[in-house]
Each structure stands twice: as structure tokens, then as C-alpha cells.
Amino acid sequence: MTNRLRTEGTDHLLAAGRAVGIRRVIAQSVVAIGAYARTGGPVKTEEDPPDLDLPAKGRSGADALRYLEDAVTGIEGAEGIVLRYGAFYGPGTGLSADPGALLTKAIRKRRFPIIGGGGGVWSFVHIEDAASATVAAVDNGRPGIYNVVDDEPAPVREWLPFLAEQLGAKKPMKVPRFVVRLLAGKAPVLVMTEVRGASNAKAKRELGWQPRWSSWRVGFAKGLGE
């Protein structure tokens, strides 16, 4: 259903917008599996190519996001802006001080392990910073794609143990790649071992945006909220 919203839903929304003469469209995308090719350096910019070599389990979602991005940035007669948000954390998200938050709960129960060497590079953004970047895009954005992430992309092996400590949880378990591949397929392995992070330089430069929580290190320690 999410994929249909990002494809069919986007088509209907843009058609309705064109019918009433909209001048600007801002759409949500994500920095996650599929956003950037798993080659080269650990941190990517908006100019870098997407990952077109994905396992079947992760391909449909990535294809739907790419469809949304192409449709919005290619809209005729209006300005199309796509914000690729990093992994959300903070109040009301799946990663917060709330014990019932999905990711928080998994980490506390040691159900979110480090897979292999934990080399997958993640980019985070506090929910408040995601909101301020969205406002900046409304006010100042020019057509195109922008990464909305903090200043410090980091591999899983760095941020996950730190986060567990901040939550008062035990250290995350370490699981070999082949075990996870057998039990859950290739996609989770790629997310935890091979994905690339994203640079926020363009959003800072062109949107005039500065994240309040410039690093997940400070954000996990002080910004998870309730």
C-alpha cells in the first residue's frame, strides 16, 4: 500500500495540483536502502547515482521512491522539491525515550543486532530538524532533491552501541552476515553492512538550514525526549 501511495497516489496528487495551478510541490523521500549505490565512499551527495542492484525484497520500495522523486522533480509548470530525510529520532518517532517506540523496544530487548562488521553507514535527523528543514524548503527551496540529515553519518558499529548505552540497554549482540541472510534474506544484511550515508551540504547551502542537533551523539544523549 505504501508503494501504491508513492506511485499511483503521487500521480493523482500531481494531476489534482496541476488542475488548480499549484506552483510548488514538496515530497518526502528517504535516505535508506536504494537511495545511493553501494560503491565508492561512505557518504553520498544528491548527485550520486541510486542503487540499482538490490535484492527483490528491497527493490519494490526503492523503485516506488524513485518513481515519486522523478514524478515530483519532473512536474511541468511547477517547482518540484524532494526531501530525502535521514532516519528519524526524537519524540513521537520509533526511536525515542518512550519504551514502546518500535526501535527503542527492539534495542532494549537486544533484538537489533550488529550484523557482520556493522559497516553500513546511517544518516539520522532529529524530528525537530526534519520539521525546520521542511519549513526552509517551503520558504527557500529551489527545484531538486535535498538530503535532510545531520552532520555525522556513521556506521552501525559506532552508533548502535552508543544508542544502547544511552537507553540503558545491554550491548547489542553481534550476528554473522550469513545467519541473517538465511533467516531474513539479503535486504537486512545490506542495510546493516553496506548502505551509504548522505551529506547535508546542499540543504545547508541552498535552503539556509542548520540542524539544531548536528550529531546523533548529542541527539541520542539529550534529544530523544519522551
C-alpha positions in Angstrom: 0.0 0.0 0.0 2.9 2.4 0.7 4.3 1.7 -2.7 0.9 2.4 -4.3 0.7 5.7 -2.4 4.1 6.7 -3.7 3.2 5.8 -7.3 -0.5 5.9 -8.0 -1.1 8.3 -5.2 1.6 10.7 -6.4 0.2 10.7 -9.9 -3.3 11.6 -8.6 -2.0 14.3 -6.3 0.1 15.9 -9.0 -2.8 15.8 -11.5 -5.0 17.5 -9.0 -2.4 20.1 -8.3 -1.9 20.9 -11.9 -5.6 21.3 -12.3 -5.7 24.0 -9.7 -2.5 25.7 -10.7 -0.1 24.8 -7.9 3.3 26.4 -8.0 5.3 24.2 -5.7 5.3 20.5 -4.6 7.3 19.2 -1.7 7.5 15.5 -1.3 9.0 13.1 1.3 11.6 10.6 0.4 14.3 8.8 2.5 18.0 8.2 2.7 17.9 4.4 3.0 18.4 1.3 1.0 18.3 2.1 -2.7 18.9 5.8 -2.4 22.6 5.6 -3.2 24.8 3.0 -4.9 26.8 0.8 -2.5 30.1 1.7 -4.2 32.8 4.3 -3.6 33.0 6.4 -0.4 30.8 6.1 2.7 29.0 9.5 2.2 27.0 10.5 -0.8 25.6 13.7 -2.3 22.4 14.2 -4.2 24.4 14.0 -7.4 25.4 10.4 -6.8 23.6 7.5 -8.6 21.0 5.3 -6.9 21.4 1.7 -6.1 20.0 -0.3 -9.0 21.4 -3.7 -7.8 19.0 -4.5 -5.0 17.6 -7.9 -3.8 14.0 -8.5 -4.7 12.8 -7.9 -1.1 14.1 -4.3 -1.1 13.6 -3.4 -4.8 9.9 -2.6 -4.9 10.1 0.0 -2.2 13.2 1.6 -3.7 11.5 1.6 -7.2 8.4 3.4 -5.7 10.6 6.0 -4.1 12.5 6.6 -7.3 9.1 6.9 -9.1 7.9 9.5 -6.7 11.2 11.5 -6.9 11.1 11.5 -10.7 7.5 12.5 -10.9 7.8 15.4 -8.4 11.1 16.8 -9.8 9.8 16.4 -13.4 6.4 18.1 -12.8 5.6 20.7 -15.5 4.5 24.2 -14.7 5.5 24.0 -11.0 8.6 23.6 -8.8 9.2 20.1 -7.6 11.2 19.5 -4.4 12.1 16.2 -2.8 13.4 16.0 0.7 15.4 12.8 1.5 15.1 12.5 5.2 17.5 10.5 7.3 16.3 8.1 10.0 14.0 9.9 12.3 14.5 10.0 16.1 13.0 12.1 18.9 9.6 12.4 20.4 6.8 10.7 18.6 9.1 8.6 16.4 10.1 4.9 16.5 13.3 5.9 18.2 12.6 7.9 21.4 12.7 7.6 25.1 9.3 6.1 25.0 9.8 2.4 26.0 7.1 1.4 23.5 8.7 3.1 20.5 9.4 0.4 17.9 13.2 0.7 17.5 13.7 1.6 21.1 11.9 -1.5 22.2 13.9 -3.8 19.9 17.2 -2.4 21.1 16.3 -2.8 24.8 15.3 -6.4 24.1 18.6 -7.0 22.2 16.6 -7.7 19.0 18.5 -5.2 16.9 22.0 -6.7 16.4 25.1 -5.6 14.7 25.3 -7.7 11.6 28.7 -8.7 10.3 31.2 -5.9 10.8 28.4 -3.3 11.1 29.8 -1.2 8.3 26.5 0.1 6.9 26.6 3.9 7.2 23.4 5.5 8.5 22.3 9.2 8.5 20.0 10.4 11.2 17.9 13.5 11.7 16.1 14.7 14.8 12.3 15.1 14.1 12.6 18.8 15.1 15.3 19.3 12.5 13.3 17.5 9.9 10.5 19.9 10.6 12.7 23.0 10.3 14.2 21.8 7.1 10.7 21.3 5.6 9.8 24.9 6.5 13.1 26.0 5.0 12.2 24.2 1.8 8.8 25.8 1.7 10.4 29.3 2.1 13.6 29.0 0.2 13.8 25.7 -1.8 14.6 25.6 -5.5 13.5 22.6 -7.5 15.6 19.5 -6.9 16.5 16.9 -4.3 17.9 17.6 -0.8 19.3 15.3 1.8 17.9 16.2 5.2 20.3 14.6 7.7 22.7 15.6 10.5 26.4 16.3 10.1 27.7 12.9 11.1 26.9 9.9 9.0 28.1 6.9 11.0 28.5 3.1 10.7 26.2 0.8 12.6 29.1 -0.4 14.8 29.5 3.1 16.1 26.0 4.5 16.6 24.2 1.3 17.8 26.3 0.5 20.9 26.2 4.2 21.8 22.5 4.3 21.5 22.0 1.2 23.5 24.1 2.7 26.3 22.0 5.9 26.3 18.9 3.8 26.6 20.3 1.8 29.5 20.3 -1.4 27.4 22.8 -4.1 27.2 25.3 -4.0 24.3 23.8 -5.2 21.1 24.5 -8.8 20.0 26.7 -9.5 17.0 25.4 -11.8 14.4 27.3 -13.2 11.3 26.0 -12.0 7.9 25.3 -15.5 6.7 23.0 -16.2 9.6 20.8 -13.2 8.9 20.8 -13.8 5.2 19.5 -17.3 5.8 16.8 -16.2 8.2 15.7 -12.9 6.8 17.2 -12.5 3.3 19.7 -10.1 1.8 18.0 -6.8 2.4 18.5 -6.5 6.2 22.2 -7.5 5.7 22.7 -4.7 3.1 21.0 -2.1 5.4 23.3 -3.0 8.3 26.6 -3.7 6.4 26.7 -1.9 3.0 24.4 1.2 2.8 25.9 4.6 2.4 25.3 7.8 4.3 24.4 11.2 3.0 25.8 14.7 3.0 23.7 17.7 4.1 25.9 20.3 2.4 23.3 21.1 -0.3 20.5 21.6 2.2 22.6 23.9 4.3 23.9 25.9 1.3 20.7 26.3 -0.7 17.9 26.1 2.0 19.8 28.1 4.6 19.1 25.3 7.0 21.2 24.3 10.1 20.3 21.3 12.2 19.9 22.1 15.9 21.0 18.5 16.7 24.1 18.4 14.5 25.2 15.0 15.6 23.3 11.8 16.6 25.8 11.6 19.5 24.3 14.7 21.2 20.8 13.9 19.9 20.8 10.3 21.4 22.2 11.6 24.7 19.9 14.7 25.1 17.3 14.8 22.3 15.3 11.5 22.4 12.6 13.2 24.6 9.6 11.3 25.9 
